[in-house]
Amino acid sequence: MVDNESQEMYLETILKIQKRKGSVRSIEIAEELGYSKPSVSRAVGIMKKDGFIVVAADGLIELTEAGKAKAENVFARHKALTEALIVMGLCRKAAEENACRIEHVITEEAFEAIKKYFEGKSV
């Protein structure tokens, strides 16, 4: 079973690749995340079963509406948390790494409070 954090990482990665390249294949996900092809294949099967992605006959992966909404939510959290951590004094690399960890465990209430606090503040 793919846990929530792992599934969110996969969905966010699919979204990022899709924005960069327009299309996504399992091999690109594996390369981006540094995971094995069998691990990605297993996760793709679970995300497909859960209704977050569809896989075309040619192997192209697309986010469903539900998958896109979840991926965009995680990506928005990542960006906002990264910027907040930069404002607080972390270098971009450290901010990115920490935001990547935090984005999966922070409650919606805590995230909204952070977002509200940092609105209008920039690096």
C-alpha positions in Angstrom: 0.0 0.0 0.0 1.2 3.5 -0.8 1.0 5.8 2.2 -0.6 9.2 2.0 2.8 11.0 2.0 4.2 8.8 -0.7 1.1 9.1 -2.8 1.2 12.9 -2.5 4.9 12.9 -3.6 4.0 10.8 -6.7 1.0 13.1 -7.6 3.1 16.2 -7.1 5.9 14.8 -9.2 3.4 13.9 -12.0 2.1 17.4 -11.9 5.6 18.9 -12.1 6.7 16.7 -15.0 3.5 17.4 -16.8 4.0 21.2 -16.4 7.6 20.8 -17.7 7.1 18.3 -20.5 3.4 18.1 -21.2 3.3 14.3 -20.8 4.4 11.8 -18.2 5.6 8.3 -18.2 6.5 6.0 -15.3 10.2 6.0 -16.2 10.2 9.8 -15.8 8.6 9.5 -12.4 11.2 6.9 -11.4 14.1 9.1 -12.6 12.7 12.3 -10.9 12.2 10.6 -7.5 15.1 8.2 -7.7 12.8 5.2 -7.2 13.0 1.8 -8.9 10.8 1.1 -11.9 8.9 -1.7 -10.0 8.2 0.7 -7.0 6.8 3.3 -9.4 4.8 0.7 -11.3 3.2 -0.5 -8.0 2.4 3.1 -7.0 0.9 3.8 -10.4 -1.4 0.8 -10.1 -2.6 2.0 -6.7 -3.1 5.6 -7.8 -5.0 4.3 -10.8 -7.2 2.1 -8.6 -7.7 5.1 -6.2 -8.9 7.2 -9.2 -6.1 9.8 -9.1 -4.6 8.9 -12.5 -5.4 7.2 -15.8 -2.8 5.4 -17.8 -3.3 5.4 -21.6 -2.6 2.4 -23.8 0.7 4.1 -24.9 1.8 4.4 -21.2 1.2 8.1 -20.8 0.0 9.0 -17.3 -2.6 11.7 -16.8 -4.0 13.1 -13.6 -7.8 12.8 -13.1 -9.6 15.8 -11.7 -9.3 14.4 -8.2 -5.6 13.7 -8.8 -4.9 17.1 -10.2 -6.7 18.8 -7.3 -4.7 16.8 -4.7 -1.4 17.4 -6.6 -2.0 21.1 -6.9 -2.9 21.3 -3.2 0.4 19.6 -2.3 2.3 21.8 -4.8 0.8 25.0 -3.4 1.7 23.9 0.1 5.2 23.2 -1.0 5.6 26.6 -2.6 4.1 28.5 0.3 6.0 26.7 2.9 9.3 27.1 1.0 8.7 30.9 0.7 7.8 31.1 4.4 10.9 29.2 5.4 13.1 31.5 3.2 11.5 34.6 4.9 12.4 33.0 8.2 16.0 32.8 7.2 16.7 29.4 5.6 18.6 29.2 2.3 16.4 28.1 -0.6 17.9 24.5 -0.6 17.1 24.0 3.1 13.7 25.6 2.7 12.8 23.3 -0.2 13.9 20.2 1.7 12.1 21.1 4.8 8.9 22.2 3.0 8.9 18.8 1.2 8.7 17.1 4.6 6.3 19.5 6.2 3.8 19.7 3.4 2.6 16.1 4.0 2.0 16.3 7.7 0.8 19.8 8.5 -2.9 20.2 9.2 -5.0 22.4 7.0 -5.6 24.7 10.0 -1.9 25.2 10.7 -1.1 25.7 7.0 -3.8 28.3 6.6 -2.4 30.2 9.7 1.1 30.1 8.2 -0.2 31.3 4.9 -2.2 34.1 6.4 0.8 35.2 8.6 3.2 35.4 5.6 0.7 37.0 3.1 2.4 40.0 1.7 5.8 39.2 3.1 8.3 38.2 0.5 12.0 37.2 0.2 
